[in-house]
Amino acid sequence: MKVYKILSIVFALMLIVSACGTSKTTSGGGEASKDKKTLKVVTNAEYAPFEYMDKGDIKGFDLDFIKVVAKEAGYQINVVNTGWDPLFVEIKGKTADFGISAITINDERKQTYDFSTPYFLSTNEILVPEGSPIKSAADLKGKKVAVQNGTTGQEAVEAILGKNSPDLKKFESTNLAIMELKGGGVDAVVADNTVVEEYVKNNPNEKVVLIKDDAAFEKEFYGLMFPKGSKLKADFDKAIKTVLENGEYAKIYQQWFKAAPDVSLLNE
């Protein structure tokens, strides 16, 4: 009987020691995983170098950035490639927690969505074939221009050609707009500078050139896009600020763009 009692005491002590070592934390923020759910993040993976598909995986600057930010905020994330238009539908309908996809912050979108503090500065540029007479945004008048539907590039061209101009050709992605240019269906493509610059860099034999016009195209800032009233915004604003200040952002930016970012411009 004494042996049984001793074994019972030993077994009980083992259970207590085991229980003391089972506290779990997430991979980021040091907060308990049971306190914060895995967030659904939507994107449009047709916008290299920000987000694109590579052998079935979503990769890009935005992906590396949001992984670091989510970790800092203490959240797990599941990034889903929905496409551009469905991205907006899912966030508005709250079937996704937020989106990241080189999304420009503007007043019109702010009426429907909440945005994080800016994390990237961009502007639009014009992509044309070598020898094109187009040398500025003003030269787009009377020309056929391709854009990605629902982007600020579309808005910029509408301001030049007119909103219902038959010369404005809208496509589901910038890749399709560029294909239309290569096929001779349009005279130019207008899109975010980093995207068209990446295309030119990766396709040196395509015989296309870039036209910059800072006077015609305003600076744009990208942000995470949340449903209106999202309680996640405060957590991610704080995390973005930390990542911008601690050098993690600069490291990711350097990796993708081979240059050092001017973080101070994001606070303008």
N, C-alpha and C positions, 0 to 999 in steps of 0.2 A: 504493500500500500504506500509506503514511504517513497518507493521508486516512482510510482505513478504520480504522486504529488509533485515530486521534483521535476519530472518530465513536463507536467502541466505548467509549472511556473516558468520553465525554460522556454516552452512554446509560446507562452503569453508574452514574455519579454521580446522574443523574436518578432512577433507581430507588431509590437510597439515600435521597435527600431525600424522595421520595414516601412511602417506608416509615415515615419518622420522623413523619409527620403523620397516621397512621391509628389512633391509640389512641382507643377509644370509651368513653364513660361513660354511665351511666343518667341519667334526668332528676332523680334524687334521691339524696342521700347521697354523691355523688361517687364511687361505687364502680363498677367495671367491670360492664357488663351481662352479660358472659359468666359472671360469678361468681354471679349471683343470677337465678333464673328468674322468669318472670311468674307471679304467684300467682292462683289462682282463689278469688274471694271471693263467697260466696253471701248473698242477702238476700231479704226478702219485701217487694216494692215496692207494698204496700197499706197503708202506715202513715204517711201525711203528718202532720207535715212532715219526718219522719225519712227515709223513702224512699217514692217513688211514681213512677208512669209519667207521662211528659209527652211526647206525640208520639213515642212509641217509645223514649225515653231514660229511664234511671233518674236521678232527681234527689232532692235532699233534704239535710238537715243531715248525716246520716250519710255521705252520698256525698262532700260537700265535706270533711268531717273526715277520712275515711279516705284521700282523695287526698293531703292534706297530710302525714298520718302516714306513709303508705307512701313518699312521696318522701323524708321525713326518714330513714326506715329504710333507704332505698336499694333499694326494690323497685318493680317494675312490677306493676300489678294489673289483673285482668279481673273486673268485678263482674257477677254473673249473678243474675237474678230467678228463684228456684226455687219460691217459696212458703214458708209457715211450717214445716209439718211436714217437707217434703223437705229443708229447710235443716239440720235436726238430723240427719237420716239421712245426708246427704252428709258432714257434718263427722265424725260418728262412724265412718263407713266410709272416711274419709280420701280421698274423691274430690274434696273441696274443701280448701283450705288453712286457711280460717277463715271465720267469718260475722260480719256486722255488720247488725243489724236491730232496734235498741232492745231488745237481749236483756238481761234482768235477771240479775244474778249472784246465785245462791242456792245453798244447801248441797246441795240435791237434784241440781241440774245439775252441780255440782262433782264429783260422784261419777263422772260420765261424760265430762266435758269440762274443759279448762283455760280460764281466763279471763285476759284482760289486766287491768292496773290500771284502775280505773273511769274513764270519761270523761264520764258524765252522771248527774245526780241527778234522780230522778222519784218520783212517788207515784200511786196510783190515785184517780180521782174518779168521781162518779156523774152520769150524764146523764139528765135526766127532762123530761117535757113541762111547760110552764108550768102552774101551779096544782096540781101533784102534791102529795099528802100526804107524800111522802118528803122528809124534811129531814135525815136522817143515815143512816149505814150500818145502824144498828139497825132503821130503818124498812123495810129491804128484806125483813125476815121476813114471810112470807105474800104476797110480791109475786113476779111473774115477772121474772127478770133475765137479760139477754143479755150474753155475754162472748165474747171470742175464745178458741177452744180452745187449751189448752196454755200459757196466759199466767198471770202472777201475778194478773191480774184475776180469772181463774177460781178460783184458789186462795183469794183474799180472799173471794169470794162463797160458796165452799164452806164456809168457816169460819163463815159466818153462817147459810146455809140448810141445810147438810149436804151431804156429798159426792155423794150419789145423789138429791138433791132433784129432783122433777119440775118444780119452778119454775125450775131453772137451765137456760137454753137456750144451747148452745154452737155457735159459728159459725166458719167458716174464716178470717174476717177481721173486724176491728172495723167496717169499712164495712157488712158484711152485718148485723152486730148492730144498728147504727144504723138500717138500713133496716127491720129488724123492729120497732124502737121507733116509727118513723114510721108503720108500718102498723098499729100498735095491738096487735101480737102480744105485746109485753112492756111492763112498767111502767118499766123502767130499763135502762141500759147502764153497766157498770163497765169502765173502761179507763184507760190511762196519761193523766195530766193533760194533758200537752202535746198529745196527739192529740185528745182531746175538746175542749180549749180552741181548737185550730186549727179544728175543725169548727164550733163555735159562732161563731167570728170570721168564717168564710167563708160562713156561712149565717144571716145575721141575721133572716131572715123565717121560719125554721123553728119559732119559738116553743118553744125548748127552753132549759133552764137547767142550770147546773152546781152540784153539791153537794160541798163539800169536807168531809172528816172526817179530820183528821190523827191523831186519837186512834185511829181504827179502821184506818187504812191506813198501814203503815210506809213509811219512806223506802226507795227502791230505787235501785240503782246499775247502769248499763249498762256492759257490757264487750265487747270482741271475744271471740268464742268459738272456741277451737282444739280439734283432736283431742287426746286425752290424750297427754302427753309431747312435744308439739310443740316443736321447737327454735326456732320463729319467735317464741314468746312473749317471750323476753328482748329481741330486737331491737325488737319493737313496744312493749313496756313502756317501754323507753328513749326511743323516738320520741314516744310519747304524753306522757311527762314533759316532754320538750323543747318540744313544741307547746303544752302547758298553760302553760309558763313564759315562752315567748318572745312571747306576745301573739297568735299565730296562732289559737289556740282562741277567744279572746275576740272576735276579728274575725269568725269564722264564726258564733259564737253570736249576736252582735249583729245580723248580717245576717238570721238566720232568726227570732229571737225578740224582736228590738227591745228588748233589755235586756242588761245586763252580767252575766256569770256570776260566781258566788262560787266560784272555783276551790278555795279552802281547804276547802270542804265535801266535795270529792272525796277528800280525804286523811283523812277521819274514820275 
